[in-house]
């Protein structure tokens, strides 16, 4: 049987307050977003429950994945900044990850995505991975508009017998100069991550091997 699973992520709208402090902009709450240890990044996490299928010894086979995020990305850096950009990472995994490790060590530290050579993550656990880089385009008459410059997917799309999927949306800002308190801000639209696939029963031996592998990867994480 075919299924379409969805994970919802709210919008993020914050104003820089000085130091490591960011506060929700007027009229926003940014429910569920957590600031990363980098102080200039945020993550929103949610889960997709597959426990009902797992109880029936069924496997989920992803066939199509994607993200919907209508709206615009905006960022106002400090007056002294000569560059303004945003990195956005959408992930759906079969084991939990550490967003701080992914953003600080992998992408910013080593320019590698999770599951790539040198990463502590395992490729097969990444059911969906999308990295996007945005940079300011001042010629467009939208204030502080961030335009997409690079988009790259890196998922394995492997079947999973896990009882849940872990869904992450990570945002990191990049600017050359200091930010201006109570002036600098970022705006990131709400998003829906979608996973379409098939729920099916495998042979007992294959399913037991998949469960064993899922258990090993979960404990490794």
N, C-alpha and C positions, 0 to 999 in steps of 0.2 A: 504494500500500500504506500502511496505517495503522501508526503507531508511537507508543509512549508512552516518553518520555525522562525520566530522573530525575537530580537532583543532590542529594547528601547533605551535610548540614551538622551537625557534632557540637554537643552542648550547650556552654554557656559558664557556668562557675561560678567567680567570682573574688572575692577579698577585698582590700580596700584596704590597702596597706602604708604609706601616707604619701607626700607629694610627688606624683610621677607614677607611682608603683609600684603595680601590682596583681599579685597572685600567685594561682595556682590554689588553690581551697579544698581542704581535706583530702579525699583520695580521688579527686580529679579531675586531669585533665591538660590539657584544653582544646586538644587537638591541632589545629593548623592555624590557630588564631585569632591575629590580629595587632593590636596596639594602634595606634589612629589617632594622628595628631599632636596631636589635641585632648586626648589623655591620658585622656579619659573616654569613649572610644568604641573599638569593636573591629570587625574585619571578618574574615569567613571567605570564601575564594575557592576555587572549583573550576571544572571545565570539562566540557562534554559534547562528545564527539568526533563530528563529522559528516564526517570526511575520506573515509570509505568512500563515502558518497553523493556527495560533491563530485567524487571521481575518476570516478564514473559520470555526471557532469554532471546530477545530480538536484537538485531544489529541495525544501526543507522548508517546508510550509505549516502553521503552527500553527493549531489549532482550539480548544483549551482549555488553560488554564494555571491553576496554583494552588499552594498550599503546605499541607503537613500538619505540624503542630507540637504533638502531644499533650503535655500537661504544663502547668505554671503558670509565669508570670513573677513573679519576686520581686525586691525591692530594699530594702535597709536603708540609709537615708541617715545623715548625722550627727545627733547629738542636737539640734543647733541648727537643723536644717533644718525649714522649715514646709511644704515641698512635696517630693514624691518622684515621679518619672516616668521612663519609658523611651520612646525612639523606636526603632522597628524597621523596617528597609527591606530588602525582598527584591527582587532584580533579576536578570533574565536578559537578556543583551545579545548582539548579534552582533559587537560590537567591544569591546575592553578599555576600562575606565574607571578613573578615579582616585578611589577611595573617599573619600580626604581632601577632594578637591574637591567631591564630591557632598554629603557631610555638612556640612563646615565652611562652604563658600561658598554652596551652593544652599539646603539645608534650614534650617540654623541662621542663615546670613547673610542670605538673601533670601526665605526661606519659599517656595521653589519647588522642584518636583521636577525630576529630570533630564529633558530634552526639552521643558520648558516654556519660555515666552518668557523670554529672558535667560540661559538655561542654555547651556553650551558643548557639551552632548550633543545628538545628533540624534534626534528622536522615533522615526523609523522603525527605528533600531537597537535599540530597547527592546522585546523580545518579551514581557517580563513585568515589571510594576512594581507593588509593593504597599507603601504606607506605613501604619504603624499607630502610634498613640500610646496608651500605657498610663499610668495614674495609680493611686496607692495607694488602696485601699479598706479602711480599718481596721475596718469593720463585719463583714467576712467573717472567720471564724475560721481563716484561713490566715496564718501569720506573714508580714508585709510583702508581702501580696498586691497585685500590679499588675493592675488591671482595664482591659480594652480600652475606650477612650473614642472613638476615631475610626479608621476604616479607609477607605482610598481607593486604588483602582487607577488606573494611568495608562499602560498599555502600548499599543503600536501594533498588535501581533500581525501585523506584516508578514512575508511569506515571505522566506526567506533562502537564499542559495547559499554562505554562509560555511562554512569547514571545521571550525569549532568554535563553541560557545556559551559565553559567560562568565557564571558564576553567582556571585552575591554575596549575603551576608547581613550587614547592617551594624546594629550596636547602639550607641546613644548614650544616656547617662544625663543626667538633669537634676535638680538639687536647688538650693534657695535658699541653703543654708548649707554650711560646710565638712564634709567627710566625716571620720569617726573612724577613725584607723589601727587595723588588726587587728580592727575591729568591722563597719564598713560592707561590704556585699557586694551582688552581683547574681547572679541565677540566670535563665538563658535556656534553654528546652528545645531539644533537637535538632530538626532540621527536614528535610523532604524537599520539594524543589521539583519539580513535575511539569509537563511540556509534552507534550500530546498533539497529534498532527497527521498530515499525509499527506505521503508522499514521492512526488513525481511528476516526470515529464519535461516540460519546456516546449519550445516551438518554439525553434529555434536562435537566432533574432534576439532573442527575449525573454530567453532565458537569457544571451546575451552581454551584453545591456544590464544585466541584474541583476548579473553578475560585475563589470562595469565599475563599477557603483554601489557594490558591496561593497568593491572595491579602493579607490575614492575615500574612502569612509567610514573604512576601516581606516587609511589613511595620514593622514587628517585627525585621527584619534584619537591 
